[in-house]
Amino acid sequence: MSISRVQRGARTAVGIAVTVVFVLGATAAALFPWPEVAREPVAVTAIPEPEASVLACAGPVLALGRDAGDAGALTLAAGQSVVAATGAGSAPAEAATLLVPDVVDGRGPDAFTAAPKDRTRTDVAAAGSASVADPDLAGFAASACTPPLMESWLVGGSAITGAADLVLLTNPGTVAARVDLTVYGAAGPAQPASGTGIVVPAGTQRILPLAGLARGEQSPVIRVTSSEAPVHAALQASITRTLVPGGVDQVGATAAPAGTQVIPAFSVTTDPGDEGASDTTTLLRLLAPSAGAEASVTVSRVGARGVVDEPRTVTLDAGIPLELELDGLGVGAYSVRVEASGPVVAAVWETTGFGQGADFAWYTAADALEVPSLFAVADGSAPVLTLTNDGDPDVVAEVAAEAGAGEATDVTVPAGGGARLALRSGTVYRLVSGGPEVRANVTYSGAGALAGYAVLPADAAAAAIVVYTQ
């Protein structure tokens, strides 16, 4: 028994000693710093492989309801003449004609793909135009061919009696897209059943009558959202008044919602009528999609200092489009600037008149041109480039034909003002804006012909990615 007690006491003493040593060691480790081994991470900078540049066009002008046996049938009314080119020194873009199953014996829109070269993205530009003079459809339409997007905003068109507007959804890619449409109208935003889960197969254009999406809406705005693949969204607008066709247009997507929107130019071709007349030829359509906003609207004559009239302030309810009449404008070119307290989208509607031989156009807001960009001038009457400058100093823009290979023309764009340059139809130009707040569009104006589209900034090269490894 005594030996066992001695053994247990010895074991206890040893345990206490070990515990004391452990506690002292832990305390010392906490009080005194451990040796540090520092190794700087290895940084590797890589530039992602650029993707091909892809454009899709709106396609031919279409007619709705010409078949007495099928009022909803779509038929070809006029083919689209397209001009396209890549930047000087680049290989030509690959052209393709897409499928259009919604049109009886129709030809689909054109699409263009330009492969990158030497790990550099290839710039490409294209635009198309069409003229039609039929008893049920007449006018001139011109539109830029643009890259497909995951989200687009269509500001224009109508679903009232006499309008036969069409929503054009084009997928130039190799993967099917699923598209949802949100229609903003007098009662706010809505997602019609026919505008939800629209499948647009690869290499195909789908066409939906606007009346089936927004029946009776006079001033709709459409948000186009796509998943799985981007799509090119556009609108074909036309109107018939008492059996007299009043024009046709192809309307591309406007600039994304922002607090500042600029329409560089629209063309007024007739002097204003008597004061109080109901035949307003100029309308500005605005929408604050997410929250109410106060917007200030300024109209200026292009090439002249100062504004036409005092800025107008309007209140925008969230999700409800507003149309503002821009009365009293004489013949000439004008620009519109919208400054809002929240994000808005905008476009201007202009018409040559309301009788036989009239035409109209929707002019969309343009993005700033911060990088040299190509733009195409489709065939049409008297095309003009208009540049506006929201910056403080005057800037000098350079415009060169033959996709940049031709001699450059300098255009001085005054601070807070605009400038114009006559263009050649069927030509692709390269534009160096000269300033970060320069915007531009191409407009057409002639007898029974009115159209315009924004100049888009070139896709920027992919930014370098820095990868850190330990």
Buried (B, 14 or more C-beta within 10 A) or exposed (E): EEEEEEEEEEEEEEEEEEEEEEEEEEEEEEEEEEEEEEEEEEEEEEEEEBEBBBBBBBBBBBBBBBEEEEEEBBBBBBBBBBBBBBBBEBEEBEEBEBBBEBBEEBBBBBBBBBBBBEEEBBBBBBBBBBBBEEEBBBBBBBBBBBBBBEBBBBBBBBBBEBBBBBBBBBBBBEEBBBBBBBBBBEEEBBEBEEBEEBEBBBBBBBBBBBBBBBEEBBBBBBBBBBEBBBBBBBBBBBBBBEEBBBBBBBBBBBBBBBEBBBBBBBBBBBEBEEEEEEEBBBBBBBBBBEEEBEBEBBBBBBBEEEBBEEEEEBEBEBBBBBEBEBBEBEEBBBBBBBBBBBBBBBBBBBBBBBEEBBBBBBBBBBBBBBBBBBBBBBBBBEBBBBBBBBBEEBBEBBBBBEBBEBEBEEBEBBEBBBBBBEBEBBBBBBBBBBBEBBBBBBBBBBEBBBBBBBBBBBBEBEEEEEEEEE
